[in-house]
């Protein structure tokens, strides 16, 4: 027998649907992406991610066409979650651009729905509508798309409320389904954005402590779930953490050669004035730090009711206290008041932007919006929640709609080499093309994942000279070859009979008329190995360029088969084994918990019978 939807629930569904439709308009009203600071990242990198998948690399590690064909270990360090999501949409033959848009929209929509479901547990359904609206339209959260362009962070924030919901249910019921979902969702969280995961894991840990009665019996299953979820994602985060030492860390943390301090956290603390008003650069390249006027009112009301209910110490008081604590931590860590913490803990420098802690501020303000249920009751509460949700959306219009959209382009345009060619052609037609060549698609060169030992200034100088020369040729109407660094170079006396080049593998058959060599214009990074005529070469027998770290292979006279392949290092292999063992443990524990629950149910039925 079907259940009839009540009039009140129908109104709630209609309002929620209208909000979800409104969220789609800035993305799909125009064909192009909203213009933001990092608009080139996701389409460009998705093409590289796809190439790996097409070549059978289901866990991509290497981006073969960045640095104009010299490659980069980008996907060892960049969280893959959003790219897997966009790749899923690509299976339905959607364009690269539309797939990225669908990933953005799904992140918005899921964040709204999950926040509603989570806060409904605390405050009820109408306050939950207001909580979900506040969280979704918080300036920082909305700015991830409209100004900053960090869609991976957006996906990570979408998963926060559902993780909180699942762990809430796990602590309260200890059901096996929540153990399974909790493990998988924490893993998904780790894959969505590594830095935000490091911020969120302590929050979920404190949340478990907060919900439990602080006994081991209450803590062990949630903590086991949390631990296994982290281990499930170890195939990504463990190599990223260990192998960061093989990168040029000065570039990663300071941006000293190409970004001039862009990644130095000292330059990115939030000023108190930025909390209380929209700043000019909030509309250019940064997610707004503005807490919104309604957000500040929510904080003030939450503090007021926390103090007012201090004596009673009921459920609402405890929730207010917990989320005010999270709010305080987020505000502290985002401002210069915490500089001593950042300087005392060197790993924090990898966070790059203290403003990222505004993510948990947005989360806390979203939950605290439910304080409205302590002021109004009954029909008045429903009307106020609807009205305040609409008012909040209206006041957010200034930063929830993009200033303009970029022109939509076909998939080929987002290939790094084609992107370079397009911009070079534009530079060639410009009267200032000498100044333009050094600005060509930063994300097709990606300096922050540059292997250790590469002399970046030398590489940048060589790149600029070659791009400039090719741009001059284009201006004369001549054709050029791309990538500007050919994948394979041969020395005198070498003939390439045949070659096959994939994202992480070269197969080359050559004929040498004299002792000579072959140059593989790929930046060396641990994992690259060479086989000559079926025999592996030791690393010391691979000649690395002094400044560029490209790979040289000595050849004797005659025909040779050369295979160059990017393989798993010991830590990458170990991380996969750990993930596999964690998955096996999750399955075994889930089956055990399910059987235990069935036995308990049979026992109670027999006892009652």
Secondary structure, 3 states (H helix, E strand, C coil): CCCCCCHHHHHHHHHHHHHHHHHHHHHHCCCCCECCCCHHHHHHHHHHHHHHHHCCCCCCCCECCHHHHCCECHHHHCCCHHHHHHHHHHCCCCCHHHHHHHHHHHHHHHHHHHHHHHHHHHHCHHHHHHHHHHHHHCHHHHHHHHHHCCHHHHHHHHHHHHHHHHHHHHHHHCCHHHHHHHHHHHHHHHHHCHHHHHHHHHHHHHHHHHHCCCCHHHHHHHHHHHHHHHHHCHHHHHHHHHHHHHECHHHHHHCCCCCCCCCCHHHHCCCHHHHHCCCHHHHCCCCCCCCCHHHHHHHHHHHHHHHHCCCCCCHHHHHHHHHHHHHHHHHHHHCHHHHHHHHHCHHHHHHCCHHHHHHHHHHHHHHHHHHHHHCCCHHHHHHHHHHHHHHHHHHCHHHHCCCCECCCCCHHHHCHHHHHHHHHHHHHHCCCHHHHHHHCCHHHCCHHHCECCCCHHHHHHHHHHHHHHHHHHHHCCCCCCCCCCCCEEECCCEEEEEEEEECCEEEEEEEECCCEEEEECCCCCCCEEEEECCEECCHHHCEECCCCCCEEEEECCEEEEEEEEECCCHHHHHHHHHHHHHHHHHHHHHHHHHHHHHHHHHHHHHHHC
